[in-house]
Amino acid sequence: MKLLISAWMLLLVLPVQAQRVDVYSYLRTDLSQPVAEVSAQIQEMASSAGLEVQASLEAGVPDGCSFAAEVLVLHDPDYAASLMAMNPRTGAFATTDRILVFEDERGTHVSMVDPVAVVRTVMLDLPSATELARTHRSRVEAALAALPGDPASKGYGPSRDRGLIGKTMGVMAGGPFDEKVQEHGRVNRTRAEVATALQSALTGTGTWQLSAKYRLDYPNQGITVLGVTGASMEARSFEIVKEGSDGDRGSLQCPGTAHAAAYPIELVIREDGDEVAIEFIDAMYRMKMFFEDAGKWAFMKNMGMPGSIADDLKDALSRAGAGS
């Protein structure tokens, strides 16, 4: 009997971050309204709930895909500040929410990147950060509760029972998130000057057509975050991942667009004394965060893509006079 009681007590005190969480979660499925109409409703609801709408981005889709996808970037300044206070080194990489509105043969769907999944990885499985993200997710869901249709609870994408991402086959792109924050430039200029120069340098050129889509300034933390993405990068990513872990999408024309909320990429400009450092996450590691359900073989066949994305980012830093 004592053993049974002890086992039950152990279950009660297991940390919440040990629960399995999918990176993406459906909010609504099979709606009849077009993407633009649903997107407009979400933007109005989010603004009414005090969430800032930083960007509304048409996602790049593979050739031959006739269905639209749109990513909305939402921002809660208080939530962002709390994350950065908990971990100044990594918190800036988790300051936004990304809501996806996309269509396929079945109708229009709404999903989001689960902040719990992201925060557990970015904040190194810190229990207080996980609880904060869980509360924040409930706030976002409540803000969008008036969307038409019945709430959906299905998750998809990479599914993990902790934030730490392991290495593929023991060698590829795993480990604690803070070890994947890479500095790619350091200059003796103001943060505002560097951010503006990078916005001008990221203009849709290069292999992946990267552009800066939003800018978030955090003067109290000495940090600016640029959201960077490109249509070619997005389309190729969706071709690679296909249906991922959601086998029900395997027969659809362009199943990979369900992963469109993986983007934009975060480019962090951080004050460090009299200098400014420019950082982004190891490109292969970030791919694993959001696309690991593509499978090991897909990653092996496309190992050159993350490095090419990083090269485009570094080229932009050089054009902005901020490269290493």
Buried (B, 14 or more C-beta within 10 A) or exposed (E): EEEEEEEEEEEEEEEEBEBEBBBBBBBBBEBEBBBBBBBBBBBEBBEEBEBBBBBBBBBBBBEEBEBBBBBBBBBBEEBBBBBBEBBEBBBBBBBBBBBBBBBBEEBBBBBBBBBBBBBBBBBBBBEEBBBBBBEBBEBBEEBBEEBEBEEBEEBBBBBBEBBBBBEBEEEBBBEBBEEBBBEBBBBEBEBEBBBBBBBEBBEEBBBBBBBBBBBBBBEEBBBBBBBBBBBBBBBBBBBBBBBBBBEEBEEBBBBBBBBBBBBBBBBBBBBEEEEBBBBBBBBBBBBBBBBBBBBEEBBEEBEEBBEBBBBBBBBBBBBBBBBE
